[in-house]
Amino acid sequence: MERIIEDLKQYKQLELIQHLEKLSLIKQEKLIKSITNLDKAFSIYSLSKMNENNASSNDKITAAKHFDIEDASNKEELFKLGIEALKNGEVAILLLAGGQGTRLGHNGPKGTYSIGLPSGKSFFQLQAEQLTYMKTLTGKSIPWYIMTSLENNYDTIKTFKENNYYGLEESAINFFIQDELPIISFNGDLLLKNDTEILKGSNGNGGVFESLIKSDNIKRMKNQGVKWLFIYGIDNMLVKVADPYFIGFTIKSGLDCSSKSVKRLDPEENGGVFCYRNNKPSILEYTEIDDEIKYSVDDNGELKYNDLNILCHMIKLDALENIAKEELPYHRAIKSYEVLSENGKNKVEKGYKFEMFIFDIFNKLQDMAIMRVNRELEFLPVKNKSGKDSAEVAREVYLELSKNWLIKQGTSKNIQDNKEVEIPITTLWYKNSLD
């Protein structure tokens, strides 16, 4: 108790000290237990007050290069390379699944959310089925590492157990937890989530590398013979898990890292774009893109900065192990939170959340490869309950893809009376996947 009081005094948290002293012993213990990573959070807070996470005017920004898989003449070669790597156990899959489904109106981990397809399948089930399918092609169980959060770890594991691990081997699935940092108000105060807990937030998808080391999972992967890590996010409805083309492309490139991209819809599209920053691979965040870059076109009249990041990457494990020893920079985000006020009632207050991003490893590399894919077949983000990037839109698009697939196969007679037809996601991609 005395130690935590001293720590709080050091950071001028007088209101929190007063609140703590009013609590019963049991409640004091709970609140003290929640107060972690103070030194780290306030160190980042101090730095963020001095530095904004924007591109320096002195940075030399140039356009990224990409390989368009749709126009490739060596697709069969890349597919075989990818399948061979999977057969040899050289690839592990890493899913970033720490988010809750709050913005979707869903009470639970985002991975347990269903967009409302006829099958009712969740993100977790759809992605697990892709790994099952790849196992039938390769004869090999593919290690699946799933990063959860403190908030959803229990529910995530419980869901997998209740669903018999979606038909996968339990031993092939490894869960580990993302770290959290306190949220700090504009005035430099810690905020209360409730009577016995300070408000904290996950440390961003770039925190995955730190968490991999803490959980000994890099060591576990190396013992499994893994050479490559395939990293993706939970909420892309059309994510191509363990994509052999992408794996083969990465290996063929001879580089330590690669990413998938899609062509930007227009100059105003919100999202990070690939570039070179001071001759090193990087991402320009939407807030960093000025008009000169935003509207810049090449000799063909195409947008020069035209490769949108869709959070699907591959990195060589040896390179990751070296990079992970260095802490990535933290980015400061302003978000609104429901917090406990001084009078014991809830109120909404803005605060700083500190996050690391995966793309900050890119500038530690000499170069990286970018594979541009077909947006209509591989990028369908589900961020909101309705409107743009919503479950409603994703459902309509997926069912339309299914319908078009049937028409292409000459079996559209199966579509009767506007009946909804859902084709398995692997069938939409791989010509030989329909039993």
C-alpha atoms as one frame of an Amber mdcrd trajectory, in Angstrom:
protein
   0.000   0.000   0.000   2.722   2.485   1.001   4.753   1.647  -2.111   1.862
   2.252  -4.480   1.007   5.517  -2.695   4.593   6.701  -3.254   4.400   5.742
  -6.925   1.120   7.605  -7.335   2.543  10.672  -5.563   5.499  10.634  -7.955
   3.066  11.077 -10.843   0.839  13.569  -8.964  -2.186  11.243  -8.811  -3.677
  12.901  -5.739  -7.346  12.271  -6.601  -6.656   8.574  -7.123  -4.837   8.399
  -3.781  -7.839   9.979  -2.044 -10.165   7.497  -3.736  -7.924   4.577  -2.759
  -7.789   5.612   0.893 -11.601   5.712   1.128 -12.007   2.098   0.016 -12.306
  -1.004   2.178  -9.211  -3.228   2.449 -10.619  -5.758  -0.028 -11.393  -3.036
  -2.572  -8.002  -1.418  -1.998  -6.302  -4.699  -2.884  -8.295  -4.956  -6.119
  -7.493  -1.396  -7.162  -3.789  -1.748  -6.322  -3.640  -4.962  -8.354  -4.961
  -3.078 -11.396  -2.323  -0.336 -11.186   0.455  -1.681 -13.418   3.004  -0.330
 -15.923   2.935   3.174 -14.390   6.553   4.047 -15.171   6.211   2.915 -18.766
   2.903   4.713 -19.350   4.037   8.043 -17.922   7.364   7.858 -19.727   5.491
   7.423 -23.024   3.043  10.169 -22.011   5.889  12.628 -21.384   7.512  11.843
 -24.717   4.214  12.112 -26.560   3.691  15.627 -25.209   6.948  16.623 -26.890
   6.650  14.650 -30.125   3.666  14.180 -32.410   3.641  10.909 -34.374   3.583
  12.575 -37.753   6.009  12.317 -40.654   8.835  14.784 -40.259   9.007  17.439
 -42.978  12.589  16.277 -43.446  11.576  12.698 -44.263  12.132  11.654 -47.853
   8.926   9.891 -48.950   8.796   7.839 -52.152   6.253   5.400 -53.562   6.373
   1.677 -52.822   6.749  -1.048 -55.438   4.275  -3.911 -55.674   3.758  -7.256
 -57.405   0.242  -7.779 -58.784  -0.717 -11.416 -58.188  -3.714 -11.105 -60.540
  -1.406 -10.498 -63.524   1.295 -12.979 -62.489   2.428 -15.594 -64.993   4.070
 -17.731 -62.288   1.062 -18.216 -59.987   1.321 -22.002 -60.176   4.990 -21.869
 -59.139   4.168 -19.605 -56.170   1.293 -21.872 -55.089   3.569 -24.936 -55.121
   6.262 -23.085 -53.156   3.685 -22.101 -50.525   2.227 -25.595 -50.255   5.721
 -27.065 -49.895   6.547 -24.671 -47.032   3.299 -25.628 -45.278   3.981 -29.342
 -45.808   7.418 -28.913 -44.249   5.962 -27.193 -41.169   7.844 -23.975 -41.939
   4.875 -21.615 -41.468   2.957 -20.688 -38.311  -0.207 -18.592 -38.418  -0.615
 -15.669 -36.014  -4.065 -14.181 -35.466  -4.520 -10.801 -33.761  -7.781 -11.312
 -31.855  -7.622  -9.073 -28.793 -10.630  -6.955 -29.729 -14.157  -7.016 -28.361
 -17.231  -6.826 -30.590 -18.550  -3.677 -28.904 -18.767  -1.539 -32.070 -20.656
  -4.376 -33.741 -23.204  -4.481 -30.937 -21.781  -7.833 -29.872 -21.082  -8.749
 -26.257 -17.974 -10.906 -26.517 -14.699 -11.363 -28.399 -14.873 -10.055 -31.958
 -13.813 -13.492 -33.188 -17.077 -14.986 -31.891 -19.161 -12.570 -33.983 -21.221
 -13.768 -36.961 -22.087 -11.332 -39.748 -25.361 -13.203 -40.290 -24.540 -15.693
 -43.033 -27.050 -18.575 -43.425 -24.565 -20.893 -41.672 -24.258 -18.523 -38.705
 -20.502 -19.126 -38.654 -18.289 -16.769 -36.637 -14.947 -15.276 -37.685 -13.176
 -17.949 -35.632 -15.049 -20.789 -37.319 -14.599 -19.451 -40.855 -10.867 -19.025
 -40.313 -10.456 -22.385 -38.573 -12.146 -24.060 -41.543  -9.541 -22.541 -43.844
  -6.789 -24.126 -41.746  -8.651 -27.443 -41.852  -8.800 -27.188 -45.628  -5.084
 -26.375 -45.895  -4.400 -29.443 -43.761  -6.235 -31.586 -46.331  -4.028 -30.123
 -49.066  -0.749 -30.494 -47.176  -1.319 -33.378 -44.774   0.103 -31.174 -42.022
  -1.457 -29.449 -38.997  -0.554 -25.784 -39.162   0.324 -24.122 -35.813  -2.197
 -21.384 -34.998  -1.098 -18.741 -32.492  -3.901 -16.495 -31.259  -3.192 -13.248
 -29.412  -6.045 -12.362 -27.079  -6.446  -9.574 -24.518  -6.939  -9.648 -20.756
 -10.540  -8.672 -21.461 -11.378 -11.509 -23.844  -8.842 -14.289 -23.194 -11.111
 -16.374 -20.937 -14.132 -16.098 -23.257 -12.018 -16.858 -26.334 -10.550 -20.056
 -24.893 -13.977 -21.058 -23.526 -15.498 -20.635 -27.000 -12.836 -22.797 -28.623
 -13.342 -25.536 -26.023 -17.147 -25.450 -26.399 -16.766 -25.787 -30.181 -14.232
 -28.623 -29.958 -11.569 -26.281 -31.356 -13.572 -26.051 -34.591 -12.298 -29.451
 -35.670  -8.615 -28.567 -35.275  -6.186 -30.349 -32.988  -6.060 -28.664 -29.583
  -2.273 -29.081 -29.532  -1.971 -26.993 -32.714  -3.567 -23.919 -31.097  -1.678
 -21.604 -28.736  -3.280 -18.645 -26.951  -1.272 -15.782 -25.478  -2.258 -12.418
 -24.000  -1.493  -8.927 -25.224  -0.122  -6.409 -22.719  -2.014  -3.333 -21.524
  -1.098   0.207 -20.495  -3.021   2.734 -18.384  -5.110   5.320 -20.239  -4.058
   8.842 -19.250  -6.307  11.922 -19.355  -5.402  15.184 -21.076  -4.504  16.506
 -17.613  -2.112  13.640 -16.942  -4.439  11.737 -14.603  -5.127   8.019 -14.415
  -8.809   7.285 -14.997 -11.074   4.903 -13.106 -12.947   2.253 -15.074 -14.900
   1.441 -11.922 -14.495   1.624  -8.154 -11.651  -0.907  -8.020  -9.951  -0.730
 -11.422  -8.055   1.877 -13.392  -8.793   2.219 -17.095  -6.314   0.444 -19.355
  -6.041  -0.309 -23.052  -4.165  -2.808 -25.195  -0.752  -1.689 -26.415  -1.602
  -2.001 -30.118  -1.017  -4.730 -32.670   2.720  -3.968 -32.563   2.669  -5.276
 -29.002   2.438  -8.762 -30.471   6.220  -9.058 -30.720   6.788  -8.178 -27.069
   4.049 -10.624 -26.069   5.529 -13.392 -28.232   8.821 -13.072 -26.366   7.201
 -12.882 -22.902   5.137 -15.996 -23.603   8.146 -17.951 -24.948   6.257 -18.503
 -28.178   9.141 -17.533 -30.453  11.196 -20.244 -28.779   8.263 -22.665 -29.152
   7.963 -21.869 -32.863  11.659 -22.459 -33.461  11.411 -25.810 -31.693   8.532
 -26.673 -34.055  10.755 -25.949 -37.050   8.866 -22.778 -38.006  10.750 -20.393
 -40.291   7.980 -17.968 -41.242   5.157 -16.216 -39.403   1.925 -15.392 -41.263
   0.228 -12.496 -39.392  -3.331 -11.232 -39.919  -6.217  -9.464 -38.163  -9.510
 -10.981 -37.052 -12.047  -8.740 -38.791 -11.367  -9.122 -42.520 -14.223 -11.318
 -43.728 -12.235 -12.361 -46.814  -8.847 -12.912 -45.210  -7.052 -15.772 -46.952
  -5.525 -17.633 -43.993  -2.309 -19.533 -44.810  -2.558 -18.359 -48.427  -0.086
 -20.538 -50.409   0.279 -17.879 -53.111   1.340 -15.268 -50.553   3.654 -17.689
 -48.764   5.245 -18.699 -52.067   5.547 -15.063 -53.163   7.331 -14.169 -49.927
   9.792 -17.049 -50.181  10.428 -16.307 -53.882  11.147 -12.631 -53.099  14.220
 -13.568 -51.054  13.320 -10.847 -48.524  12.633 -11.172 -44.791   9.188  -9.589
 -44.815   6.183  -9.091 -47.063   2.693  -7.598 -46.951  -0.501  -7.797 -48.910
  -2.024  -4.620 -50.295  -5.107  -3.599 -52.241  -5.463  -0.727 -54.674  -6.918
   2.381 -53.048 -10.481   3.228 -54.026  -9.732   6.945 -54.276  -7.360   9.579
 -52.813  -9.668  10.171 -49.841  -9.803   6.551 -48.657  -8.969   6.268 -44.973
  -6.061   3.922 -44.249  -2.298   3.576 -44.269  -0.404   3.259 -47.548   2.930
   1.590 -48.243   5.885   3.802 -49.099   9.612   4.244 -48.602  10.611   6.646
 -45.852  14.243   7.702 -46.118  14.791   4.716 -48.442  13.387   2.234 -45.903
  10.020   0.452 -46.249   7.300   2.135 -44.219   3.628   3.010 -43.923   2.170
   6.473 -44.246  -0.757   6.752 -41.877  -3.840   8.536 -43.175  -3.173  11.494
 -40.865   0.331  11.874 -42.330  -0.735  12.037 -45.975  -0.706  15.627 -47.231
  -2.436  16.715 -50.439   0.748  16.529 -52.498   1.140  12.835 -51.679  -2.592
  12.094 -51.624  -3.241  13.250 -55.200   0.155  12.463 -56.730  -0.116  10.361
 -59.923   2.375   8.398 -62.012   2.961   8.508 -65.774  -0.087   6.276 -66.328
  -2.393   8.575 -64.386  -2.649   6.104 -61.475  -2.276   7.245 -57.883   1.411
   7.021 -57.031   0.769   6.041 -53.391  -1.783   3.406 -54.217  -1.111   0.346
 -52.030  -3.387   0.186 -48.984  -2.282  -1.807 -45.932  -4.812  -4.576 -45.112
  -3.003  -6.065 -42.083  -1.744  -9.272 -43.653   1.996  -9.809 -43.348   4.695
 -12.457 -43.403   8.031 -12.208 -41.638  10.958 -14.553 -41.300  11.219 -15.781
 -37.709  14.972 -15.134 -37.433  14.480 -11.516 -38.538  11.551 -11.092 -36.150
  13.597 -12.416 -33.239  16.263  -9.771 -33.835  13.803  -6.928 -34.391  11.699
  -7.863 -31.348  14.649  -7.143 -29.061  14.197  -3.438 -29.825  11.100  -1.687
 -28.501   8.925  -0.157 -31.181   7.844   3.493 -30.907   4.505   4.243 -29.272
   1.791   6.201 -31.065  -0.650   8.343 -29.104  -4.344   8.033 -29.933  -7.157
  10.153 -28.505 -10.264   8.162 -27.620 -13.436   8.650 -25.588 -14.051   6.447
 -22.570 -16.769   5.927 -19.995 -15.111   6.501 -16.631 -16.018   6.876 -12.974
 -16.258  10.513 -11.891 -15.379  12.046  -8.526 -19.028  11.830  -7.393 -19.214
   8.110  -8.172 -21.251   8.475 -11.358 -20.196   7.494 -14.871 -19.139  10.154
 -17.363 -17.482  10.241 -20.791 -13.948  11.616 -20.903 -11.276  11.696 -23.569
  -7.912  10.168 -22.863  -4.640   9.101 -24.443  -4.174   5.496 -25.484  -0.618
   4.399 -26.301  -0.124   1.831 -29.036   2.624   0.162 -31.027   1.963  -0.832
 -34.626   3.269  -3.799 -36.576   4.270  -1.594 -39.491   6.942   0.096 -37.370
   9.129  -2.973 -37.846   9.272  -2.290 -41.581  11.813   0.529 -41.367  14.161
  -1.787 -39.494  14.407  -3.862 -42.690  16.472  -3.128 -45.786  13.459  -3.854
 -47.972  10.188  -5.768 -48.083   7.940  -7.262 -50.756   4.365  -6.135 -51.407
   1.822  -8.366 -53.129  -1.232  -6.518 -54.412  -4.370  -8.664 -54.361  -7.908
  -8.358 -55.692  -9.833  -6.196 -53.227 -13.171  -7.779 -54.174 -11.907 -11.247
 -53.235  -9.621 -10.529 -50.282 -10.584  -7.373 -48.399 -13.923  -6.999 -46.643
 -13.378  -5.324 -43.255 -16.069  -5.544 -40.586 -15.679  -2.625 -38.189 -19.221
  -1.367 -37.644 -22.729  -2.713 -37.135 -24.176  -0.733 -40.054 -23.008   1.598
 -42.815 -19.457   1.620 -44.160 -17.279  -1.413 -43.324 -20.237  -3.027 -41.599
 -21.551  -6.515 -41.021 -24.572  -5.654 -43.192 -22.375  -4.775 -46.168 -20.069
  -7.765 -45.608 -23.027 -10.148 -45.581 -24.414  -8.760 -48.845 -21.011  -8.869
 -50.543 -20.270 -12.426 -49.401 -23.631 -13.763 -50.568 -23.169 -12.002 -53.913
 -19.727 -13.618 -54.290 -21.345 -16.990 -53.600 -24.070 -16.360 -56.164 -21.552
 -15.260 -58.803 -19.462 -18.364 -58.148 -22.480 -20.579 -58.853 -23.242 -18.668
 -62.046 -19.628 -19.046 -63.171 -19.863 -22.813 -62.578 -23.041 -22.967 -64.652
 -25.095 -24.080 -61.666 -27.132 -20.918 -61.138 -30.309 -23.014 -61.497 -29.733
 -23.853 -57.815 -30.657 -20.259 -56.998 -34.434 -20.297 -56.661 -36.880 -17.740
 -55.303 -34.056 -15.446 -54.182 -32.821 -18.173 -51.863 -29.607 -17.196 -50.110
 -26.690 -19.434 -51.003 -23.455 -19.497 -49.013 -20.414 -21.054 -50.677 -17.480
 -22.072 -48.409 -14.756 -19.458 -48.498 -12.101 -21.927 -49.670 -14.314 -22.900
 -52.606 -14.415 -19.276 -53.728 -10.614 -19.254 -53.936  -9.325 -22.714 -54.795
 -10.730 -24.389 -57.921 -10.203 -27.922 -56.576 -11.734 -27.355 -53.136 -15.309
 -28.492 -53.791 -15.800 -32.114 -52.764
